[in-house]
């Protein structure tokens, strides 16, 4: 099993590879403070509002291979949200490729939809070494290598791809998504009602299936199918499938 067969799609969907969840304390605190800023800020009237908190866990799979675990904690009220997530490579996959990490997003919850204001990713993989991307309200800063220096980049357009594709009610209808440093043009091709079949330990039932076409940095077209379900009053992705032609589709499926 080669990296080429597995990871072009995965590295697109999960931001910039991902890093060990036990990264140095300083950068972990940056992510934590960014996240807590979203949930501590008063509402429009200056009065703190109650935040709801929900946890979501996904299994990543490629064919018969379990690739890892993707976990989220989402806190939000009617005005704001904060999202803290991590990906851990499975022991089976680690024999071929290591790819683990964490990311933080926060922003406005406007018209029932997330709109990213700030975003942080710490990333490390077998072949990309250490990397940090911090997107603020005005710009993006990127660090490559533990001994490197931050460089300043333009802030990308759109909503971060995790918030946009996995937590937007029904289907995302914006023109761009981003991974903190790069933006991708996205088109909603088709929306339809469907049903996820029963599988022990995973969500099954009615979904709204959103079929997207995403244009990558190299102007390649990629199809992504996201099955959205209403779980405990919140629309969330029950399954994400990245369509490949020659290889098994990478799939993320929601555990229950």
C-alpha positions as a printed NumPy array, in Angstrom:
array([[  0.   ,   0.   ,   0.   ],
       [  1.542,   3.283,  -1.066],
       [  1.128,   6.823,   0.111],
       [  0.139,   7.857,  -3.415],
       [ -2.879,   5.551,  -3.391],
       [ -4.208,   6.808,  -0.054],
       [ -3.373,  10.362,   0.745],
       [ -3.972,  12.881,  -2.054],
       [ -7.648,  12.989,  -1.067],
       [ -7.152,  12.699,   2.68 ],
       [ -4.53 ,  15.425,   2.814],
       [ -6.953,  17.666,   0.918],
       [ -9.895,  17.057,   3.221],
       [ -8.095,  17.264,   6.554],
       [ -6.168,  20.516,   6.772],
       [ -2.502,  20.326,   5.778],
       [ -1.769,  16.901,   7.159],
       [ -2.148,  16.923,  10.969],
       [  0.135,  16.763,  13.999],
       [  0.652,  14.766,  17.188],
       [ -2.031,  15.63 ,  19.722],
       [  0.588,  16.116,  22.425],
       [  2.393,  19.054,  20.772],
       [  4.522,  21.512,  22.829],
       [  2.603,  23.321,  25.554],
       [  3.092,  26.808,  24.129],
       [  1.333,  26.118,  20.813],
       [ -1.316,  24.047,  22.531],
       [ -2.111,  27.051,  24.711],
       [ -2.436,  29.246,  21.626],
       [ -5.072,  26.882,  20.287],
       [ -6.85 ,  26.672,  23.629],
       [ -6.961,  30.448,  24.08 ],
       [ -8.227,  30.908,  20.526],
       [-10.99 ,  28.41 ,  21.195],
       [-11.934,  29.828,  24.582],
       [-12.076,  33.355,  23.161],
       [-14.981,  32.236,  21.015],
       [-17.003,  30.889,  23.92 ],
       [-16.192,  33.637,  26.434],
       [-17.093,  36.693,  24.34 ],
       [-20.383,  38.363,  25.371],
       [-23.34 ,  38.366,  23.006],
       [-24.456,  41.445,  21.024],
       [-26.114,  42.994,  24.095],
       [-22.952,  42.571,  26.187],
       [-24.473,  39.724,  28.213],
       [-22.783,  36.286,  28.186],
       [-25.052,  33.687,  26.586],
       [-25.298,  29.989,  27.362],
       [-23.187,  27.78 ,  25.111],
       [-24.213,  24.282,  24.107],
       [-21.449,  21.663,  23.909],
       [-21.531,  18.54 ,  21.742],
       [-18.925,  15.883,  20.96 ],
       [-18.675,  14.004,  17.67 ],
       [-16.483,  11.046,  16.76 ],
       [-15.75 ,   9.655,  13.296],
       [-13.955,   6.611,  11.963],
       [-11.823,   7.173,   8.878],
       [-11.737,   4.222,   6.517],
       [-10.193,   3.468,   3.113],
       [-11.552,   0.257,   1.684],
       [-11.13 ,  -2.396,   4.386],
       [ -8.443,  -0.366,   6.18 ],
       [ -9.378,   1.647,   9.269],
       [ -7.263,   4.792,   8.84 ],
       [ -7.861,   6.563,  12.154],
       [-10.176,   8.549,  14.407],
       [-11.466,  12.092,  13.903],
       [-13.004,  13.756,  16.984],
       [-14.656,  17.153,  17.509],
       [-15.959,  19.238,  20.377],
       [-18.356,  21.949,  19.167],
       [-19.524,  24.759,  21.458],
       [-21.964,  27.358,  20.196],
       [-24.857,  29.667,  20.871],
       [-27.029,  31.549,  18.399],
       [-24.226,  34.049,  17.688],
       [-20.829,  32.289,  18.023],
       [-19.142,  28.923,  17.858],
       [-15.85 ,  27.265,  18.746],
       [-14.585,  23.985,  17.296],
       [-11.724,  21.883,  18.669],
       [-10.726,  18.739,  16.784],
       [ -8.054,  16.1  ,  16.452],
       [ -7.123,  13.246,  14.157],
       [ -5.178,  10.187,  15.32 ],
       [ -3.754,   7.718,  12.827],
       [ -4.649,   4.084,  13.506],
       [ -1.968,   1.562,  14.45 ],
       [ -2.677,  -0.309,  11.225],
       [ -2.19 ,   2.765,   9.069],
       [  0.921,   3.823,  10.981],
       [  2.73 ,   0.867,   9.461],
       [  2.475,   2.718,   6.139],
       [  2.088,   6.386,   7.026],
       [  1.789,   8.55 ,  10.162],
       [ -0.566,  11.507,  10.162],
       [ -2.008,  12.895,  13.379],
       [ -2.901,  16.278,  14.798],
       [ -5.271,  18.974,  16.006],
       [ -7.015,  22.135,  14.843],
       [ -9.145,  24.935,  16.273],
       [-11.756,  27.134,  14.576],
       [-14.016,  29.841,  15.908],
       [-16.241,  32.505,  14.507],
       [-19.82 ,  33.654,  14.058],
       [-22.878,  31.441,  13.989],
       [-24.937,  33.549,  11.611],
       [-28.286,  32.587,  10.085],
       [-27.789,  29.107,  11.531],
       [-24.454,  28.658,   9.731],
       [-20.789,  28.802,  10.802],
       [-18.518,  31.539,   9.435],
       [-14.871,  31.195,  10.451],
       [-13.054,  34.17 ,  11.945],
       [ -9.855,  32.535,  13.221],
       [ -8.325,  29.131,  12.608],
       [ -5.296,  27.217,  13.87 ],
       [ -3.754,  23.959,  12.633],
       [ -0.724,  22.12 ,  13.996],
       [  0.456,  19.515,  11.51 ],
       [  3.048,  16.825,  11.221],
       [  3.26 ,  13.771,   9.009],
       [  5.805,  11.221,   7.944],
       [  6.978,  13.297,   4.993],
       [  6.003,  16.907,   5.804],
       [  7.657,  17.401,   9.231],
       [  6.269,  20.024,  11.61 ],
       [  3.962,  22.816,  10.476],
       [  1.708,  25.425,  12.1  ],
       [ -0.893,  27.599,  10.367],
       [ -2.61 ,  30.415,  12.289],
       [ -5.325,  32.378,  10.49 ],
       [ -6.442,  35.572,  12.228],
       [ -9.08 ,  38.122,  11.31 ],
       [ -6.693,  39.853,   8.858],
       [ -3.964,  37.433,   7.74 ],
       [ -2.45 ,  33.963,   7.923],
       [  0.891,  33.119,   9.517],
       [  2.652,  29.858,   8.625],
       [  5.561,  28.082,  10.307],
       [  7.409,  25.266,   8.548],
       [  9.795,  23.238,  10.697],
       [ 10.402,  23.588,  14.415],
       [ 13.409,  25.83 ,  13.777],
       [ 11.726,  27.972,  11.134],
       [ 10.169,  31.431,  11.332],
       [  6.579,  32.462,  10.75 ],
       [  5.823,  33.916,   7.317],
       [  2.808,  36.131,   6.638],
       [  0.319,  35.144,   3.915],
       [ -2.961,  36.658,   2.676],
       [ -6.038,  35.433,   4.497],
       [ -7.967,  32.936,   2.322],
       [-11.589,  33.457,   1.372],
       [-14.522,  31.386,   2.595],
       [-15.161,  29.212,   5.641],
       [-12.743,  26.541,   6.837],
       [-13.576,  23.229,   5.199],
       [-14.408,  21.385,   8.436],
       [-16.947,  23.99 ,   9.59 ],
       [-18.337,  24.474,   6.085],
       [-18.767,  20.869,   5.01 ],
       [-19.464,  19.146,   8.32 ],
       [-21.512,  21.646,  10.343],
       [-23.417,  23.801,   7.829],
       [-27.144,  22.932,   7.949],
       [-28.318,  21.081,   4.861],
       [-25.577,  21.951,   2.307],
       [-22.837,  24.57 ,   2.055],
       [-23.613,  27.103,  -0.695],
       [-20.577,  29.387,  -0.529],
       [-18.026,  29.772,  -3.311],
       [-14.865,  29.035,  -1.283],
       [-13.572,  26.834,   1.508],
       [-10.065,  26.955,   2.974],
       [ -7.55 ,  25.106,   5.158],
       [ -6.214,  28.224,   6.845],
       [ -3.638,  29.045,   4.174],
       [ -5.093,  28.014,   0.785],
       [ -8.562,  28.59 ,  -0.605],
       [-10.488,  26.205,  -2.848],
       [-13.342,  27.004,  -5.2  ],
       [-16.358,  24.806,  -4.419],
       [-19.594,  24.185,  -6.295],
       [-22.69 ,  22.446,  -4.949],
       [-23.65 ,  20.122,  -7.803],
       [-26.658,  18.274,  -6.444],
       [-28.768,  17.92 ,  -3.294],
       [-31.002,  14.937,  -2.644],
       [-32.661,  12.963,   0.117],
       [-31.06 ,   9.615,   0.902],
       [-30.601,   7.082,   3.685],
       [-27.472,   5.642,   5.278],
       [-27.708,   1.89 ,   5.726],
       [-27.457,   0.3  ,   9.16 ],
       [-23.985,  -0.425,  10.463],
       [-23.39 ,  -1.284,  14.075],
       [-21.906,   1.597,  16.061],
       [-22.512,   4.208,  13.342],
       [-25.304,   6.589,  12.434],
       [-27.982,   5.214,  10.122],
       [-31.136,   6.803,   8.847],
       [-32.328,   9.691,   6.65 ],
       [-29.796,  12.225,   5.362],
       [-29.515,  15.12 ,   2.961],
       [-26.77 ,  14.227,   0.496],
       [-24.7  ,  17.147,  -0.771],
       [-22.518,  16.491,  -3.818],
       [-19.745,  19.047,  -4.327],
       [-17.035,  19.67 ,  -6.882],
       [-13.878,  21.186,  -5.413],
       [-11.064,  22.741,  -7.452],
       [ -7.643,  22.121,  -5.901],
       [ -4.574,  24.371,  -5.947],
       [ -3.365,  22.598,  -9.092],
       [ -6.7  ,  23.213, -10.828],
       [ -7.782,  19.584, -10.487],
       [-11.434,  18.734,  -9.908],
       [-12.407,  16.518,  -7.014],
       [-15.843,  15.227,  -6.007],
       [-16.882,  15.181,  -2.365],
       [-20.191,  13.737,  -1.121],
       [-21.371,  14.778,   2.34 ],
       [-24.423,  13.178,   3.97 ],
       [-25.928,  15.606,   6.498],
       [-28.224,  14.482,   9.325],
       [-29.968,  16.259,  12.175],
       [-28.56 ,  14.841,  15.419],
       [-29.766,  16.198,  18.766],
       [-31.055,  19.36 ,  17.093],
       [-27.851,  20.084,  15.143],
       [-27.102,  19.435,  11.488],
       [-23.847,  17.487,  11.254],
       [-22.102,  15.318,   8.662],
       [-23.06 ,  11.676,   9.172],
       [-20.737,  10.56 ,   6.371],
       [-18.108,  12.25 ,   4.211],
       [-16.936,  10.433,   1.103],
       [-14.116,  11.678,  -1.137],
       [-14.654,  10.285,  -4.621],
       [-11.618,   8.69 ,  -6.276],
       [-11.429,   7.023,  -9.671],
       [ -8.71 ,   4.4  ,  -9.322],
       [ -8.613,   3.813,  -5.559],
       [-11.106,   3.138,  -2.74 ],
       [-12.971,   6.215,  -1.528],
       [-11.755,   7.633,   1.805],
       [-14.816,   7.712,   4.081],
       [-15.481,   9.378,   7.438],
       [-18.546,   7.988,   9.235],
       [-20.161,   9.31 ,  12.414],
       [-20.178,   7.024,  15.447],
       [-23.22 ,   6.875,  17.709]])
